Amino acid sequence: MSPVRRVVAAAKPHLRAILWDLDGTLTDSVHLVVETMNSVITAHGGPSLAYEKVGELTGLPLDAMFRLAWPDIGAADVERYRVEYRTRYDAVAIPATRLYRGARTTLRQFHAAGLLQATVTGKRAADCERILRGLGIKQDIEIYLGGDSAPHPKPAPDLAQLAMSRLGVSPGESVVIGDSAADLAMGRAAGAHTIQVLWGFSRTPLPDAERSVRTWRELRNAVVALA
């Protein structure tokens, strides 16, 4: 029995579920989001946005990013640009998306330890599943949820609460793992534990994180500590 499995099995009460962000947490893809967004904006005469401005909104609805370029943008243009963004992202960014080194091992260790896993990404759920299926880790995750799965996006608690409900776990048995302020605020609002990874967009500890980790080993140890 692995060390992770022994700790999880022995703990009462114990951590049962891990709710993962995608961009900047499992996948090295924040820069792909920014590049795709800027390609749409500049194609329609808008200003190219700084990485920091777009990156801090990763995981939120696309509307928020378009409004950085056009504060008064109308609903029809938002929808048109959203379709264009998704077309470009499907064609270019999804094939280029890669897992961070250490993600695959960690997902498989947690799965082998009996921990339930779900995604709580701002992406559409189908896109998330397609990305992770292509990366060969679909079997380690029980539920794929995305920005279109719940009525209110991050930092509202809806997405995390839906994941807990689907997995049959309580907030105290769950941890949200993410790299952005929206991820961690969502987890805290849902009553879950929160762990911030420092290899994504935000490179300094954020206030809603119970723990901040710099390596995948530290992350595994932090999850064991919660158990």
ZIPEFEN-V109155 format. One record per helix or strand. SS is the DSSP state (helix for helix, strand for strand). FROM is the first residue (numbers start at 1). LEN is the number of residues. If there is no record, write none. Layout:
<<SS:FROM:LEN> <SS:FROM:LEN>>
//
This chain:
<<helix:3:8> <strand:17:4> <strand:23:1> <strand:27:1> <helix:30:14> <helix:51:5> <helix:62:8> <helix:75:22> <strand:99:1> <helix:103:10> <strand:116:5> <helix:125:10> <helix:138:3> <strand:143:3> <helix:158:10> <helix:171:3> <strand:174:5> <helix:181:9> <strand:193:5> <strand:211:3> <helix:216:11>>
//
